[in-house]
């Protein structure tokens, strides 16, 4: 089923998919290292685990086929003061961070378009700023305004859209709360070494997690929440299309997410 979405969302979707492919490759390497550490050798890599990915991304085949020949080149770097679980966690942190950063780029792009075509949605002070410039400088001012809005977080952005743009979006669904948590996990990974802080607890309401402990980041969590994140942002994109002049130049297969659903960075 094809559904309309903006080109910005299409780019966001493809960025998330590319990151997922990268994580698959790196996790394969990490798992091979774990086997080598335990046994001193590795059995041949079973490419059947990756056939679906390889069919969609043939450029990955030579990388995976040659993975065992590369093991000894980085074995020392892998084993020095870093466990297999620590490597897995770092890869998953990259996975989440890149996805959230791709979302931020998407949001700046669509909000800039909205503000440029609907300047009355901005407050009087911001409208005055824009009136003083023109051309490329005007574009940059509007982009900065969009960037500042993103600094309020996903919930803050949606509150602004609801309050100022007759925007319909339910922020009380489980899916939205999980998407907001996904961003909060990215923030503790970037700013606090993956450890829970007071801001994370206030934002997510997860009182069962202790301040200072590592967020329990797993392959299953990263995979499921990436799919949920794409879904929620797809709903946001659909509402933006409905409210504003954001019709796409192309149609992208956004709704089913069949290319990602059920896939894991680390095959069973």
C-alpha positions as CSV (number, residue, x, y, z in Angstrom):
1,X,0.0,0.0,0.0
2,X,1.5,3.4,-1.0
3,X,0.7,6.4,1.0
4,X,1.7,10.0,0.5
5,X,4.5,11.5,2.5
6,X,6.9,14.4,2.1
7,X,10.2,14.0,0.4
8,X,11.7,15.0,3.7
9,X,10.1,11.9,5.4
10,X,11.2,9.7,2.5
11,X,14.8,10.9,3.1
12,X,14.4,10.3,6.8
13,X,13.1,6.8,6.2
14,X,16.0,5.9,3.9
15,X,18.5,7.3,6.4
16,X,17.1,5.1,9.1
17,X,17.2,2.1,6.8
18,X,20.8,2.8,5.9
19,X,21.7,3.0,9.6
20,X,19.9,-0.3,10.2
21,X,22.0,-1.9,7.4
22,X,25.2,-0.5,8.9
23,X,24.3,-1.9,12.3
24,X,23.6,-5.3,10.9
25,X,27.1,-5.4,9.4
26,X,28.8,-4.2,12.6
27,X,26.8,-6.6,14.8
28,X,28.0,-9.4,12.5
29,X,31.5,-8.4,13.2
30,X,31.0,-8.1,16.9
31,X,29.4,-11.5,17.1
32,X,32.3,-13.0,15.2
33,X,34.7,-11.5,17.7
34,X,32.8,-12.9,20.5
35,X,33.1,-16.4,19.1
36,X,36.8,-15.9,18.5
37,X,37.4,-14.7,22.0
38,X,35.7,-17.8,23.5
39,X,37.1,-20.5,21.2
40,X,40.1,-19.0,19.5
41,X,38.6,-19.7,16.1
42,X,35.4,-19.0,14.1
43,X,33.2,-21.2,12.0
44,X,32.4,-20.0,8.5
45,X,29.9,-17.1,8.5
46,X,26.4,-18.3,7.7
47,X,25.3,-15.9,5.0
48,X,21.8,-17.4,5.0
49,X,21.1,-15.2,8.1
50,X,21.6,-12.2,6.0
51,X,20.1,-13.2,2.7
52,X,17.1,-10.8,2.9
53,X,19.4,-7.9,3.7
54,X,21.8,-8.9,0.9
55,X,19.0,-9.1,-1.6
56,X,18.1,-5.5,-0.9
57,X,21.6,-4.3,-0.4
58,X,24.0,-6.3,-2.7
59,X,26.9,-4.0,-1.9
60,X,27.0,-5.6,1.6
61,X,27.7,-9.1,0.2
62,X,31.5,-8.6,-0.4
63,X,31.8,-7.0,3.0
64,X,30.2,-9.9,4.8
65,X,31.9,-12.5,2.7
66,X,35.3,-11.1,3.6
67,X,34.5,-10.5,7.2
68,X,36.6,-13.4,8.6
69,X,39.7,-12.3,6.7
70,X,39.5,-8.9,8.4
71,X,39.1,-10.3,12.0
72,X,42.8,-10.5,12.7
73,X,43.4,-6.9,11.5
74,X,41.4,-5.4,14.3
75,X,41.4,-8.2,16.9
76,X,43.8,-6.4,19.3
77,X,41.8,-3.2,19.1
78,X,38.6,-5.1,19.8
79,X,39.8,-7.0,22.8
80,X,41.7,-4.2,24.6
81,X,39.7,-3.1,27.6
82,X,36.3,-3.6,25.8
83,X,33.9,-6.5,26.2
84,X,31.7,-7.9,23.5
85,X,28.6,-6.5,25.3
86,X,30.2,-3.1,25.5
87,X,30.8,-3.1,21.8
88,X,27.2,-4.1,21.1
89,X,26.0,-1.3,23.3
90,X,28.1,1.2,21.5
91,X,26.8,0.1,18.1
92,X,23.2,0.4,19.4
93,X,23.9,3.8,20.7
94,X,25.1,4.9,17.3
95,X,22.0,3.3,15.8
96,X,19.6,5.4,18.0
97,X,21.6,8.6,17.8
98,X,21.8,8.5,14.0
99,X,18.0,7.9,13.7
100,X,17.2,10.8,16.1
101,X,19.6,13.1,14.3
102,X,18.0,12.1,11.0
103,X,14.6,13.0,12.5
104,X,15.9,16.4,13.6
105,X,17.1,17.1,10.0
106,X,13.7,16.1,8.7
107,X,11.9,18.4,11.2
108,X,14.0,21.4,10.4
109,X,13.3,20.8,6.7
110,X,9.6,20.6,7.0
111,X,9.2,23.3,9.6
112,X,11.3,25.7,7.6
113,X,8.9,25.1,4.6
114,X,5.9,25.6,6.9
115,X,7.2,28.9,8.3
116,X,8.4,30.3,5.0
117,X,4.9,29.7,3.5
118,X,2.9,30.6,6.6
119,X,4.9,33.4,8.4
120,X,1.7,34.4,10.4
121,X,2.2,31.3,12.4
122,X,5.3,32.8,14.0
123,X,5.1,35.2,16.9
124,X,5.3,39.0,16.3
125,X,9.0,39.2,17.4
126,X,10.0,36.5,14.9
127,X,8.0,38.0,12.1
128,X,9.8,41.3,12.7
129,X,13.1,39.5,12.4
130,X,12.2,38.0,9.1
131,X,10.9,41.3,7.8
132,X,14.3,42.8,8.2
133,X,16.1,40.4,5.9
134,X,15.6,38.9,2.4
135,X,16.8,36.2,0.1
136,X,19.2,33.6,1.5
137,X,19.5,35.5,4.8
138,X,15.7,35.2,5.3
139,X,15.9,31.5,4.7
140,X,18.7,31.2,7.3
141,X,16.7,33.1,9.9
142,X,13.6,30.9,9.4
143,X,15.8,27.8,9.6
144,X,17.2,29.0,12.9
145,X,13.7,29.6,14.2
146,X,12.8,26.0,13.3
147,X,16.0,24.7,14.9
148,X,15.2,26.6,18.1
149,X,11.8,25.1,18.2
150,X,13.3,21.6,17.9
151,X,15.3,22.3,21.0
152,X,12.0,22.0,22.9
153,X,11.9,18.3,22.2
154,X,9.3,16.3,20.3
155,X,6.5,17.0,22.8
156,X,7.4,20.7,22.8
157,X,7.3,20.8,19.0
158,X,3.9,19.1,18.9
159,X,2.5,21.4,21.6
160,X,3.6,24.4,19.5
161,X,2.0,22.9,16.4
162,X,-1.3,22.1,18.3
163,X,-1.4,25.6,20.0
164,X,-0.5,27.6,16.9
165,X,-1.5,25.7,13.8
166,X,-4.8,23.9,14.4
167,X,-2.7,20.7,14.5
168,X,-4.4,17.4,15.5
169,X,-2.0,15.0,17.1
170,X,-2.5,12.8,20.2
171,X,0.5,12.9,22.4
172,X,-1.0,10.5,25.0
173,X,-0.7,7.3,23.0
174,X,1.7,4.6,24.0
175,X,3.4,4.9,20.6
176,X,4.1,8.6,21.0
177,X,5.4,8.1,24.6
178,X,7.8,5.4,23.3
179,X,9.0,7.7,20.5
180,X,9.6,10.5,23.0
181,X,11.5,8.0,25.2
182,X,13.6,6.9,22.2
183,X,14.8,10.5,21.8
184,X,15.4,10.7,25.6
185,X,17.5,7.5,25.4
186,X,19.6,9.2,22.6
187,X,20.1,12.2,24.9
188,X,21.4,10.2,27.8
189,X,23.7,8.2,25.5
190,X,25.1,11.4,24.1
191,X,25.3,13.5,27.2
192,X,25.6,11.1,30.1
193,X,27.3,8.0,28.9
194,X,24.0,6.1,28.7
195,X,23.2,6.6,32.4
196,X,19.8,7.7,33.7
197,X,19.5,11.3,34.9
198,X,16.8,13.3,36.5
199,X,15.7,14.8,33.2
200,X,15.2,11.4,31.7
201,X,13.0,10.3,34.6
202,X,10.9,13.5,34.4
203,X,10.5,13.2,30.7
204,X,9.6,9.5,30.6
205,X,8.1,8.9,34.0
206,X,10.1,5.7,34.4
207,X,10.5,5.7,38.1
208,X,11.7,2.1,38.2
209,X,15.0,3.1,36.8
210,X,17.7,4.4,39.2
211,X,19.5,7.6,38.7
212,X,23.1,6.8,37.5
213,X,22.4,3.3,36.2
214,X,22.8,2.4,32.5
215,X,19.6,2.4,30.5
216,X,19.0,-1.3,29.7
217,X,19.7,-1.0,26.0
218,X,19.1,-4.2,24.0
219,X,19.0,-5.3,20.3
220,X,15.3,-6.0,20.7
221,X,14.6,-2.6,22.2
222,X,16.6,-0.7,19.5
223,X,14.9,-2.6,16.7
224,X,11.3,-2.4,17.9
225,X,11.6,1.3,18.9
226,X,13.2,2.3,15.6
227,X,10.1,0.9,13.8
228,X,7.8,2.6,16.2
229,X,9.7,5.9,15.8
230,X,9.3,5.7,12.0
231,X,5.6,5.0,12.4
232,X,5.0,8.0,14.8
233,X,7.0,10.4,12.6
234,X,5.0,9.1,9.6
235,X,1.8,10.1,11.4
236,X,3.3,13.5,12.1
237,X,4.3,13.8,8.4
238,X,0.7,12.9,7.3
239,X,-0.7,15.6,9.5
240,X,1.7,18.2,8.1
241,X,0.6,17.2,4.6
242,X,-3.0,17.7,5.6
243,X,-2.5,21.0,7.3
244,X,0.0,22.7,5.0
245,X,1.3,22.8,1.4
246,X,3.6,19.8,1.8
247,X,2.5,17.6,-1.1
248,X,5.3,15.3,-2.2
249,X,6.8,15.2,-5.6
250,X,6.9,11.4,-5.3
251,X,5.2,8.7,-3.3
252,X,7.2,6.6,-0.8
253,X,6.2,3.3,0.7
254,X,5.9,4.7,4.2
255,X,3.0,3.0,6.0
256,X,3.8,-0.7,6.2
257,X,7.5,-0.4,6.9
258,X,7.9,-3.9,5.5
259,X,11.5,-3.4,4.7
260,X,12.4,-3.0,8.4
261,X,9.7,-4.8,10.3
262,X,10.9,-8.0,12.0
263,X,14.5,-7.3,11.2
264,X,17.1,-7.3,13.9
265,X,20.6,-5.9,14.0
266,X,21.7,-9.3,15.3
267,X,20.1,-12.3,13.7
268,X,19.0,-15.1,16.0
